[in-house]
Amino acid sequence: MSLEIRPLALDGLLEIRPRKFGDDRGFFSETWNAQKLSDLGIDLQFMQDNHSYSAARGIVRGLHYQLSPYAQDKLIRVVRGAIFDVAVDVRKGSPTFGKWCGIRISAADWNQLLMPKGFAHGYLTLEPETEVIYKVTNPYSPSHERTIRYDDEDIGIEWPLPASQVQLSEKDRSAPPLARAEPFVASQEPEA
């Protein structure tokens, strides 16, 4: 198998490390293989790729998620630079509702995060000129998107930079705390 897969602290979150094959010309890496993951019980049909560029260190994007029927599974990877990537469980009734998990993802480490529906997603750039590419299983839907404050004290994310060194969009700065956010309800998902 050309992928290393490691479960993370919250159920459903997986760190994936594709193998790299390199020589003096450069490298080759198979970063996604639907059949190999299907053989492991992970069946996803990605329909959109997103590419985000952040010019500076300390940019926070998130915490974002979408409600049904546009909820998204995500596969996140960094092709330049590094991020501290965070998933917050927003699944109504989950035993880990409101809990978070963070992982460093970088071009140097060549790791990825597979995040299922029902998690709010956000990240902090750790290096300037960071580029993040992520696959999603549903398109962006502004009317289904929800945002939670990145610094919600009830969630208690331990970001690696202090708030004084963080840059946010106006939308993310004015996001509500989790207590006032609409949770993800799994029963809203259409049957496969």
C-alpha positions as CSV (number, residue, x, y, z in Angstrom):
1,M,0.0,0.0,0.0
2,S,1.3,3.4,-0.9
3,L,-0.5,5.2,2.0
4,E,0.1,5.3,5.7
5,I,-3.1,5.9,7.6
6,R,-3.3,6.9,11.3
7,P,-6.5,7.5,13.3
8,L,-6.5,10.7,15.3
9,A,-8.1,11.6,18.6
10,L,-11.6,12.2,17.3
11,D,-13.6,9.4,15.7
12,G,-13.4,9.7,11.9
13,L,-10.4,11.9,11.6
14,L,-7.5,10.3,9.8
15,E,-3.9,11.4,9.0
16,I,-2.8,10.1,5.7
17,R,0.8,10.0,4.5
18,P,1.3,9.2,0.8
19,R,4.6,7.7,-0.2
20,K,7.0,9.8,-2.2
21,F,9.3,8.3,-4.8
22,G,12.2,10.6,-5.6
23,D,15.5,10.9,-7.3
24,D,17.8,13.7,-8.6
25,R,15.0,14.8,-11.0
26,G,12.4,15.3,-8.2
27,F,9.6,13.1,-6.9
28,F,6.3,11.3,-7.7
29,S,3.5,10.7,-5.2
30,E,0.1,9.3,-5.5
31,T,-1.8,11.6,-3.2
32,W,-5.3,10.1,-3.6
33,N,-6.4,6.7,-4.7
34,A,-10.1,6.0,-4.4
35,Q,-9.8,2.2,-4.9
36,K,-7.1,1.7,-2.2
37,L,-9.1,3.7,0.3
38,S,-12.3,1.9,-0.7
39,D,-10.6,-1.4,0.1
40,L,-10.1,0.0,3.6
41,G,-13.8,1.0,3.9
42,I,-13.4,4.6,3.0
43,D,-15.7,5.4,0.1
44,L,-15.8,9.0,-0.9
45,Q,-16.6,10.7,-4.2
46,F,-14.9,14.1,-4.3
47,M,-16.5,16.6,-6.6
48,Q,-14.5,19.8,-6.1
49,D,-10.9,20.8,-5.4
50,N,-10.1,24.0,-3.6
51,H,-6.8,25.8,-3.5
52,S,-6.0,28.5,-0.9
53,Y,-3.0,30.8,-0.8
54,S,-2.0,32.7,2.3
55,A,0.7,35.3,1.9
56,A,1.7,35.6,5.6
57,R,2.3,33.5,8.7
58,G,-0.5,33.8,11.2
59,I,-3.6,33.8,8.9
60,V,-6.5,31.9,10.4
61,R,-9.2,30.6,8.1
62,G,-12.2,29.1,9.8
63,L,-13.9,27.5,11.6
64,H,-16.2,26.6,8.7
65,Y,-18.6,23.7,8.0
66,Q,-21.7,23.2,5.9
67,L,-25.1,21.7,6.8
68,S,-26.9,19.1,4.8
69,P,-27.5,18.4,2.0
70,Y,-24.2,20.2,1.3
71,A,-22.1,18.9,4.2
72,Q,-18.6,18.1,3.1
73,D,-16.0,15.4,3.7
74,K,-12.6,17.0,3.2
75,L,-9.1,15.8,2.3
76,I,-6.6,18.6,3.2
77,R,-3.0,18.8,2.2
78,V,-0.3,21.5,2.0
79,V,1.8,21.8,-1.2
80,R,3.9,24.8,0.1
81,G,4.5,25.9,3.7
82,A,2.8,24.6,6.8
83,I,-0.5,24.9,8.7
84,F,-1.9,24.0,12.1
85,D,-5.1,22.3,11.0
86,V,-8.1,22.0,13.4
87,A,-11.2,19.9,13.3
88,V,-14.0,20.6,15.8
89,D,-16.8,18.0,16.3
90,V,-20.1,19.7,15.6
91,R,-22.2,16.5,15.2
92,K,-25.3,16.8,17.4
93,G,-25.4,14.0,19.9
94,S,-21.8,13.0,19.4
95,P,-20.0,12.0,22.6
96,T,-17.1,14.3,21.5
97,F,-19.3,17.3,20.5
98,G,-17.4,20.5,20.9
99,K,-14.0,18.7,21.2
100,W,-11.2,19.6,18.9
101,C,-8.2,17.9,17.3
102,G,-5.2,19.7,15.8
103,I,-2.4,18.5,13.6
104,R,0.5,20.1,11.8
105,I,0.2,19.5,8.0
106,S,3.1,20.6,5.8
107,A,4.7,20.2,2.4
108,A,7.8,18.9,4.1
109,D,5.9,16.2,6.1
110,W,3.8,15.4,3.0
111,N,0.8,14.4,5.3
112,Q,-2.9,15.0,4.8
113,L,-6.0,15.2,7.0
114,L,-9.2,13.3,6.0
115,M,-12.1,14.9,7.8
116,P,-15.6,13.5,7.6
117,K,-18.9,15.5,7.5
118,G,-19.9,16.9,10.9
119,F,-16.6,18.7,11.7
120,A,-15.9,22.4,11.6
121,H,-12.6,23.1,9.9
122,G,-10.0,25.8,10.3
123,Y,-6.3,26.3,10.1
124,L,-3.5,28.7,11.0
125,T,-0.6,29.3,8.6
126,L,2.7,28.6,10.2
127,E,4.8,29.9,7.3
128,P,4.5,32.7,4.8
129,E,3.4,31.8,1.3
130,T,1.5,28.7,2.3
131,E,-0.7,26.9,-0.2
132,V,-3.4,24.4,0.9
133,I,-5.3,22.2,-1.5
134,Y,-8.4,20.3,-0.3
135,K,-10.9,18.0,-2.0
136,V,-14.5,18.1,-0.9
137,T,-17.5,15.8,-1.5
138,N,-20.0,18.7,-2.1
139,P,-19.7,22.1,-3.6
140,Y,-19.6,25.3,-1.6
141,S,-23.1,26.5,-0.7
142,P,-23.2,29.9,1.0
143,S,-26.7,29.3,2.4
144,H,-25.5,26.1,4.1
145,E,-22.2,27.4,5.3
146,R,-21.8,28.0,9.1
147,T,-18.9,29.6,10.9
148,I,-17.7,29.3,14.6
149,R,-15.3,31.6,16.4
150,Y,-11.8,30.3,16.1
151,D,-11.1,31.4,19.7
152,D,-14.3,30.2,21.4
153,E,-13.3,29.7,25.0
154,D,-15.7,26.8,25.4
155,I,-13.9,24.8,22.7
156,G,-10.4,25.9,24.0
157,I,-8.3,25.3,20.9
158,E,-4.6,25.7,21.7
159,W,-3.4,27.7,18.7
160,P,0.4,27.9,18.3
161,L,0.3,31.7,17.9
162,P,-1.3,34.3,20.2
163,A,-4.3,36.3,19.1
164,S,-2.2,39.4,18.7
165,Q,-0.3,37.7,15.8
166,V,-3.4,36.3,14.0
167,Q,-5.1,37.8,10.9
168,L,-8.8,37.0,10.3
169,S,-11.4,37.8,7.6
170,E,-14.3,40.0,8.8
171,K,-16.6,37.0,8.5
172,D,-14.5,34.8,10.7
173,R,-13.9,37.7,13.2
174,S,-17.7,38.1,13.7
175,A,-18.5,34.4,13.9
176,P,-20.6,33.2,16.8
177,P,-19.4,30.8,19.5
178,L,-20.3,27.1,19.2
179,A,-23.1,27.6,21.8
180,R,-25.0,29.8,19.3
181,A,-24.1,27.8,16.2
182,E,-26.3,25.3,14.3
183,P,-25.0,21.8,14.9
184,F,-24.6,19.2,12.1
185,V,-27.4,16.6,12.3
186,A,-26.4,13.3,10.6
187,S,-30.0,12.3,10.0
188,Q,-30.3,15.2,7.6
189,E,-27.8,13.4,5.2
190,P,-29.5,11.7,2.3
191,E,-29.1,7.9,2.2
192,A,-26.3,6.6,0.0
